[in-house]
Amino acid sequence: MMQVLFFAAARSAAGTAQLSVPLAELPSATLGALIEHLGRTLEGTTPSGLTLAQVMEQCSFLVNGARSEAEAPLQDADRVDVLPPFAGG
């Protein structure tokens, strides 16, 4: 199971700080597939009305502590951090 940790606005929209996701739930073992899956399955919003999918359009992603792009491969034991932009850059 991958561990997905949400921070700031992503946490608010996801409705949780952490989620376990089985790699088998994704159509492919990539970060992009995980992002799409989370955006479709988690339906919460931020107080300003942004969905998780909208928040994640602006996010950076770390896979096991390394900044990663959508094509990054994933494995079942990975940790993925979802980091929205923070004030000041």
Phi and psi in degrees as a GROMACS rama.xvg file:
@    title "Ramachandran Plot"
@    xaxis  label "Phi"
@    yaxis  label "Psi"
@TYPE xy
-80.9205  144.239  MET-2
-102.669  124.57  GLN-3
-111.73  123.757  VAL-4
-112.148  128.694  LEU-5
-105.408  140.88  PHE-6
-124.969  150.803  PHE-7
50.0068  -125.157  ALA-8
-61.912  -31.4827  ALA-9
-65.226  -38.6208  ALA-10
-64.1276  -42.9993  ARG-11
-62.0954  -47.0448  SER-12
-70.4194  -34.5623  ALA-13
-74.5058  -24.8163  ALA-14
77.2476  12.9212  GLY-15
-158.089  158.086  THR-16
-88.9744  -24.453  ALA-17
-150.03  147.034  GLN-18
-146.123  140.673  LEU-19
-99.4863  130.757  SER-20
-127.94  121.934  VAL-21
-72.5588  133.729  PRO-22
-56.2496  -31.7441  LEU-23
-63.7477  -17.815  ALA-24
-75.6972  -14.338  GLU-25
-93.8929  146.988  LEU-26
-69.3223  -24.9298  PRO-27
-147.865  158.525  SER-28
-89.32  61.8409  ALA-29
-130.392  159.708  THR-30
-61.6037  -40.2346  LEU-31
-58.9829  -41.3435  GLY-32
-64.9219  -38.2057  ALA-33
-64.8658  -44.7827  LEU-34
-59.0722  -46.7863  ILE-35
-62.7056  -43.51  GLU-36
-59.5064  -47.5541  HIS-37
-63.9869  -41.2434  LEU-38
-63.5897  -31.4383  GLY-39
-81.9232  -36.1305  ARG-40
-94.5692  -23.1161  THR-41
-102.129  117.048  LEU-42
-106.948  12.5554  GLU-43
-73.5339  175.768  GLY-44
-139.019  162.837  THR-45
-76.7184  168.356  THR-46
-57.2678  -26.7671  PRO-47
-87.7625  1.59077  SER-48
95.2863  5.49804  GLY-49
-77.0736  136.265  LEU-50
-79.5562  166.451  THR-51
-61.6468  -40.1044  LEU-52
-58.4463  -41.7764  ALA-53
-66.9492  -41.4521  GLN-54
-63.7449  -43.5893  VAL-55
-66.6114  -20.4186  MET-56
-60.7299  -24.7547  GLU-57
-104.551  -1.33175  GLN-58
-84.3624  159.207  CYS-59
-103.922  154.117  SER-60
-129.14  134.377  PHE-61
-112.862  130.116  LEU-62
-111.051  114.681  VAL-63
52.875  39.1496  ASN-64
87.5033  -3.20199  GLY-65
-110.735  131.611  ALA-66
-56.298  133.564  ARG-67
-137.206  152.217  SER-68
-103.065  173.327  GLU-69
-57.3868  -32.0715  ALA-70
-81.3428  -1.33911  GLU-71
-61.3571  133.144  ALA-72
-74.5229  150.096  PRO-73
-120.405  152.644  LEU-74
-126.322  161.734  GLN-75
-59.0821  -30.4402  ASP-76
-94.1442  8.76103  ALA-77
-71.3201  155.921  ASP-78
-113.625  127.782  ARG-79
-118.384  122.833  VAL-80
-101.307  131.598  ASP-81
-106.517  109.807  VAL-82
-117.913  104.843  LEU-83
-68.5214  162.649  PRO-84
-61.1264  142.002  PRO-85
-106.593  156.051  PHE-86
-54.4919  137.449  ALA-87
87.5632  6.09738  GLY-88
